[in-house]
Amino acid sequence: MPSPSPATIRSLKRLQALVRKPSTGEPSVLRKRLPAGIDADNKMLAYTQREVEAVKATSSQVSSDLCFEHLTNPESVVWDFAAECWADRHTDHVKRFVNAHAIEPRTSVCRVSIDHLSVEEPLDFMGIRLAPLDVDLASEDEWPTAGDAACCQAEVTVRGTNHRRMAERARRQVARVLRAIRVVIEDERSATALQLRFQLGRLAVPEEGVRVWTPPSGDAGTLTLRGEDLDVLQNHPVAQLSREPSDDIERKADVALRWIERSTLATEPLVSLLYLFFALEALLGDRSEGLKGPHLAFRRAMLGHMVTEQFEFPTRTLWLYSDVRSHAVHGASMPEVDQTTLRGFAFDVRLALREYLTLARTLGVTKRSKLLAAIDNHPDRAELIDLLERFGGDRWSDYLAKEGPPTDTTAPG
């Protein structure tokens, strides 16, 4: 028997109870015709604002539940459910709803083509299998095909009741894995920018159901993953990320991965650098007012010190933030960004992601706020402040003048 999520059952029960409550005189905001089969004196039913919002919330929950994702119009089905609950107040329509509409999710292997990335042999990484292109995906005898740019495929196990949405979830999972591969390979293999433009292919094929075809975009070279690359990939902290971000640390890492990917694929140096700052701020930034640039650069240096006992002097990060990032965002003039500076900063941001995940696991924290508290209250921060006072220059004077002893004593280890 299908087993909808507890959240879906709760949402349906709340809606059923709400529409059955006696009228409180609250004005109606919507009138809808009763579904066919409901015998009532009035053929129209009036709904209050609370009831309309409850129907929409329940529809959203039902739509996200794998047991119901096959429904073509879940909101229409939920409106009918609300009307039935109002008309027949003695029957548990939640059970009827589940019996009528829920389908037990099935497990399927979806194959997703990948453009401009080849593998010499099957590689299992982050929950998917990368394999040479299957003849069924590459065949010219049927439409649509994976296309000439397709060089390998990813095999992803997905669950659901709607083949198209299952294929979309498979594509999202593959896209996330490609981001992780791009971050690792860029450092380990010194791949060219053109080689790093591998991307999701145009075709996703579930074991059952229709093929999902997406138009291709962009030009790229081809990168070949070898068997010896697997150890490098699996030993990187991003390989330990869950298939879906499971806590605050992973959610911020996922955001950073997305910005790093956009930076890698950007063709304009300034745009690439801005994306890199967005990634760094996802990991170490905050929303508070004040001297954000110095605070971000200081945290970046302390993160490196805590993980490796060494760090890059943070003045370059502060200069890029103040003279490039801030000027670009606020429409002021800005200096040109040369490729050498961009490559160095890009490497440092990718390293920051590695150190961020490493430190989180070392400390055993799942919330970014805990991690930042540990960085901000590390006993060695006084040494970095001393270095900046001696060698940092005028850029740091305002920030250092406001720095005092740490106040948060609850930071882990």
N, C-alpha and C positions, 0 to 999 in steps of 0.2 A: 504494500500500500504506500502511496506517495507520502513523504514526510516534509511538509513545508517548514520553513524556519520558525522558531518560536517568536521571532519579531513579527512575522507575517500574521501568525495566529493572534497575537496580542493586538495588532492593529485592526484586524477584522472584528475582534470582540469589542474593542473600544468603540468602533463605528456602530456596531449593532446596538450597544447599550445607549449611545448618544441619540440615535434617531428614535429610540423607544421612550426617551424621557418625556414627561408631561411638558406641555408648552409653558414657557416662562414669560411669554409676551415679547420675546426678542423678535425684532422685525425680520421678515424673510428677504433674501437678496437674490434668490433664484427660484424659478418654477420649472419643473420638468414633467413631461408626460409619463404616466405610469407604464411600465412594460406590459406587453400583451400577456394575458393569462392572470393578471391580478384583478380580482373582482372587488371594486370599490365604487362608492357613490360618486366620488370626484375622480376625474381622469387626470388631474394635474396635482402634483405634490410640491409644496413650498418648502424651501430649505433655508436655514439661517446661515450666517457667515461661518459660525463654528462648524456646522455640518458640512458646508462646502469645503472648508479647509481640511476637515477630517477625511472626506472622500478623496481629495487630491493626495493627501499624505498616504492613505491606504493604497491608492493606485500606484504611487511611486514605489512603495514597499513590495507590493505584489509584482510589479514589473521587474524588480531587482532579484526576486526569488527564482531560483533555477526551475522550480516546479511549475512556475507560471510563465516563464519567459516566452513560451510558444504562443501566448495569447496575442492576437492581432491588435486588439484594442482593449487593453486592460482597464482603462478608465471607464469605458462603457459598461464593462462587466461589473465593475464595482458599483456604479450608479444603480444598476439593476439589483445588486445585492442589498443596497441601502433601502431601496423601495420595498423589497420583499421583507426585510426586517421590520419596516414600519407597518406593512399591511398585516403580517402574521407575527404577532408578538409572543407566541407560545412555542415556537419552533426554533431550535438552534440552527440558524442558517449558516453559521461558520462551517459546520460539518458538511452541510449540503454543498456549500461553495467549494470546499476542498474535494469532495467526491466528484463534483461535476467538472472541475477545471484543472485539478492538479495532475501532473504526470511525473512519474519517478524519473529523475535525471539519468541519462545514460552516459557512459564513458566512451569517448571516441578519440582516435589518434588523427590529428589534423596535420597535413603537410603544407608548409608554407615555403614558397620559393624565395630565394635570397639572390639579389643581383650583385655582381662584382665581388663575390666572396666564394672561394672554392676550398674544398677540403680533400686531402689525399685519401682519407679513410674516415669512417664514422667517429665522431667525437661527442661524448656526453658531457654537457656543461650547463650548470645552473638549471637543471630540470628539463632540458631539451636535448635532442640528439641532432647534431649536424651531420649530414650525410651527402654523398654525391647525388646529383640530380637524378630523380627517377624518370624513366622513359615516359611515364604517363604524364608528367608535368612538362616534359620537353617536346612531346610529340607535335608534329606539324599537321596531323590528320584531323584534329578536332579544335574547336574554338570554345573558350579562349585557351591560350597556352601561356607558359611562363615567360616566353620571349627570349630573344637572343642574349640578353644581358644576364639571365639566370645562370648561376654557376653551381649552386648547391641548394639543398633544402633543409628545413628544420622540421623535425617531427615532435609534436607537442600533444600531450595527453590533456584533454579538456572534458568537462562534464556540462551537461545542459539538456534543454529540450527544444532549442531552436538552432538549427544548423548554421544559419548565417551569424547569429550572435556568438555561437561557439567559435566560429572561424575568426570573428573579430577579436575575441579574447585571446585566441592563439596568436594572432598577429601582434597584439599588444605585448604578450609575453616574449615573443621573438624579438621585437623591437628593443625591449629592455635588456635582453641578453646581448644584442648587438652593441648597445651603448657600453656595456661592461667590457666586451671584447675590444672595442675601439680604445677605451681608456688604457687597458693593459698593453695592447699591442703597440700603441703609439710610443710608449716608453721602451718596451723590451725589444722591438724589432726595428725601431727608427723608420717606420713606414712613412711614405710620402703622403702629402695631403690628398693627392688624387686616389691613392690606394685606400685611404680611410673613408672614402665616400661610398663604401658598400652600404646597402640599405635593404629594407623589406622589398621583396619582389612583388609582382603584380597578381600572383595567384595563391589562393588558399583553398585546399581541397580536403574537406572532412571525409571520413570513411563512408558516410552516407550523406545524401543531400546534394544541393547544388554547389557548384564552384563559385568562389567569391573572387572577382577580378577587380583590380585597382589600377588606374592608369599609371605608367611609369613617369619618373621625373629625374632630370639632372644627368650629368655625365660623370663618369668615374673610371678609375683604373680597376684592376683586379688584384686582390690580395689572396694568397693561398695559405690556409692554416695547415701546419704540419703536425704530426703526432707529438713531436717534442714540445710543441706550443701548449699542449694540454696541461702539463705540470705548472707552467708559468701562469696560465689562466686560473687554475684551481687554487693556487697558493695566494692569489691576490684577495684581499678582504672583500672585494665586491662579489666574489664568487659565493660568499656565505650569506648574501642577502636573500630574503624569502622571495617566493614567486610573486607575492603581493606584499608591499610594505606592512610589517606587523606591529611596528611601534614608532614612536616619534623620531628616534634616531634614524631608522630606515626610511621613514617618509622624507626627512630632510636630505638624506643621501640620494634618494631617488630623484628629488628635485634638482640637486646638484648634478647628477648624471645627465639629466635632460639638458641643462644649460651647457654643460661641457660638450655634449654632442652637438648642440647648435653652434657652439664656438668652433668646433672642428670643421663643420660643414660650411661655415660662413666664408665668403670670398673676400670681404673687406676687413682689413686688420682692425679698424676701430670697432666695428660691430662684434668681431670675434672677442676683443678685449672686454667689451661691455658684458657679453654673455659670461665670460670667465668671472667677472666680479659678481654677477648675479649668483653664480655657483658658489663662490666663496662666502657670500653673504647668507646663502641658504644654510651653510654649515656653521658659520661663526658670527654672523651679524645679529643685530637686534633692531627693534623699532623705536628705541628711545631717542629723544632729541639730544643734540649736542655734537660732540666731536666723533662722528661715526668712523671716519677714515682712520685716525690714529688708533682708536679702540679696536677696529678690525685688524689692522696691521700688527698691533701688539699681541692680540690673541693668536694670530697666525704664527708668530714667532714662538710664543709660549707652547702652542700645540706641538710644534716640531721639537722643542726642547724636552717636553714631557715624554715623547715617544722615542726619540733618537738621541737625546742628550746633546743635541746640536741644533742650530737653526740658521737660516739666512737672515742677515741683518734687515729689519723690516722697513727701512727707509724707501726702498724701491716700491714696495707695495703702497706706502703712503703717498709717494709722488704720483704714481699712476692713478690712485684714487682721487687725489686732490686736483691734479692738473689735467687729467684726461677724463676719468669717469664722471666726476662732478660737473666739469665744464660741458661735457657732451650732453648730459642729462638736462642741464639747466640752460642750454642754448648758448653758452659762451664760446669764445674762440679756444682752440686747443692745439697742442703740438701734434705733429705726425707721429704715428706709432710704427717703428721699424720692425721688421720680421724677427730680428735677433731678440729684441725686448719682448715681443709677443711670445715667441717660443719659450723664452725663459720663464715668463709669468705663467704660461699655460702648463709647463712642467710643474711649477710650484703649486698650482691649484689642483692638478691631478694628485700630486703628492699629499696635499692637504686632505683630500678625500680618503686616501689610504690611511693616513695618520688619524683622521677623525674616527673611522670605523675601528681601527686598531685600539685606540684609547678607550672607546666606548666599551669594547669587549674586555679590555684589561680591568676597567673600573667596575664592570658589571652593571652599567646604567642603560636604561632604555629611553630616557627623556633627555632631549637636547639641553634643557635648562640645567640639569644636573651636571652634564658634561661641561657646559660653559662655566658653571660655578666652580668646578674643579680647576679649570684653566685660570679663572680670574683670581682664585685664592691660593694658587700654588706658592709655596714658600720661596721659590727661586725667582719670583717676579721682581723682587727688590734688586736682584743682580742685573736684570734686563733694564730696569728703570735707571740704574746707575750707569750702564753702558750708554743709554740714550742721552742722559744728561751730559755725558762727557763727549760723545761722538755723534749724536743724532742731529745736531744743528737746530736752526730756528724753527723748522717745521714742527718740532716736538715740544716747543716751549709751553704753549698753551695747555696741551694735554698733560704734560708732566706737572704743571703748576696745580692742576686739579686732582692729581692722583694722591690718594692717601693710603693708609694701611687697609688691608682687606677687612670687610665687615661680616661676610657670610661664613660662619663657622660650621655649616651643615654640609659642606661639600664633601663628596666621598674621597677617601684615601688620599 
